[in-house]
Amino acid sequence: MAKVILVYGSTTGNTETLSKYVEKGLKASGVDVVVKNVTKANPEELKDYDVIILGSSTWGDGELQDDFIPFEEKMRRIRLDGKKGAVFGCGDSMYPQFCKAVDILEKRLKSCGAQIIIDSLKIDGDIEPELNKAEDWGKNLGEKLNK
């Protein structure tokens, strides 16, 4: 079975909540996952996993969540060849850089050598009506891992 880690950064709690629903979907499809707040994670440990899931909200002018900034910068020094990746996050489409943090993290995973295996999940605005979407995304990701 694939070793899976989900690392999220959350300022207001929205991305943390989304991560719980993604985890719920993964577990429903039979995938065990280690979930960590980015403040408790180290990019080097990503090498110990087969699948890396990253979640971040977008702030300011298309920026990563504050806690994710140093993590993403340290990721530039590691290789994740042969690893699978997926990214999710939330933002507000009223801003021109809607969910840009998701794009930044997806690009970083690719530049480290990871293969993105599912379209990124981007949640717009209030997350409450979208929680089922996060759970379904986790299930779909889990099903891909079980093939």
C-alpha positions in Angstrom: 0.0 0.0 0.0 1.2 3.5 -0.9 2.5 5.7 2.0 0.6 9.0 1.8 1.2 12.3 3.5 -1.1 15.4 3.4 0.5 18.6 4.5 -1.7 21.7 4.9 -1.3 25.3 5.8 -4.2 27.1 7.4 -4.7 30.6 8.8 -8.4 30.8 9.3 -9.1 27.1 9.6 -10.6 26.6 6.2 -7.8 24.6 4.7 -7.5 22.5 7.9 -11.2 21.7 7.6 -10.8 20.8 3.9 -7.9 18.6 4.7 -10.1 16.6 7.2 -12.6 16.0 4.4 -9.9 15.0 1.9 -8.6 12.6 4.6 -12.1 11.2 5.1 -12.4 10.6 1.3 -9.0 8.9 1.2 -9.9 6.6 4.1 -13.3 5.8 2.6 -11.3 4.4 -0.4 -9.1 2.4 1.8 -6.0 4.7 1.8 -4.2 5.5 5.1 -2.8 9.0 5.3 -0.6 10.9 7.6 -1.9 14.5 8.0 0.3 17.3 9.2 0.1 21.0 9.7 2.9 22.6 7.6 4.3 24.1 10.8 5.0 20.6 12.1 6.4 19.2 8.8 9.8 19.2 7.1 10.2 19.0 3.3 12.9 16.3 3.7 10.3 13.9 5.2 8.3 14.1 1.9 11.0 11.7 0.5 9.7 9.0 2.9 6.2 8.9 1.2 5.0 7.6 -2.1 2.2 10.2 -2.4 2.4 13.8 -1.4 -0.8 15.9 -1.0 -0.4 19.6 -0.3 -3.1 22.1 0.7 -2.9 25.8 1.0 -5.2 28.8 0.9 -4.3 31.8 -1.3 -3.6 35.2 0.3 -2.7 38.7 -0.9 -1.8 38.9 -4.5 -1.8 35.2 -5.2 0.6 34.2 -2.3 0.9 31.0 -0.3 -0.5 30.8 3.2 2.2 32.3 5.5 3.3 29.1 7.1 3.7 27.4 3.7 6.2 30.0 2.4 9.4 28.7 4.1 8.3 25.1 3.5 7.9 25.7 -0.3 11.2 27.5 -0.4 13.0 24.5 1.2 11.2 22.2 -1.2 13.4 23.8 -4.0 16.3 21.8 -2.6 14.8 18.3 -2.7 14.1 15.7 -5.4 10.8 13.8 -5.4 11.4 11.7 -8.5 9.0 8.8 -8.7 6.6 10.3 -6.2 2.9 11.1 -6.9 1.4 14.4 -6.0 -1.9 16.2 -5.6 -2.8 19.8 -4.5 -5.9 21.4 -3.1 -6.8 24.8 -1.6 -9.3 27.6 -1.2 -9.5 31.1 -2.5 -11.9 33.8 -3.6 -12.7 34.2 -7.3 -13.3 37.9 -6.8 -9.5 38.2 -6.9 -7.5 37.9 -10.1 -5.1 35.4 -8.6 -7.8 32.9 -7.6 -6.3 29.9 -5.9 -2.8 30.8 -7.1 -1.3 29.0 -4.1 -2.6 25.7 -5.6 -0.8 26.5 -8.8 2.4 27.4 -7.0 2.4 24.1 -5.1 1.6 22.1 -8.1 4.4 23.7 -10.0 6.8 23.1 -7.1 5.9 19.4 -6.9 6.5 19.0 -10.6 9.8 20.8 -10.5 10.9 18.4 -7.7 10.1 15.5 -10.0 6.7 14.4 -8.7 3.9 13.4 -11.0 0.6 15.2 -10.5 -2.0 12.4 -10.6 -5.3 14.2 -10.3 -6.6 17.7 -11.2 -6.1 20.1 -8.4 -9.1 21.0 -6.2 -9.9 24.7 -6.0 -12.6 25.7 -3.6 -14.2 29.2 -4.2 -15.3 31.3 -1.2 -17.3 29.7 1.6 -16.0 26.1 2.1 -19.1 24.8 3.9 -21.2 24.0 0.8 -18.1 22.4 -0.8 -17.0 20.0 1.9 -18.6 17.0 0.0 -16.5 18.1 -3.0 -13.3 17.8 -0.9 -14.4 14.4 0.4 -15.2 13.2 -3.2 -11.8 14.5 -4.4 -10.1 12.5 -1.7 -12.1 9.4 -2.7 -11.2 9.9 -6.4 -7.6 10.3 -5.4 -7.7 7.2 -3.3 -9.3 5.2 -6.1 -6.5 6.3 -8.5 -3.9 5.1 -5.9 -5.7 1.7 -5.6 -5.4 0.9 -9.3 
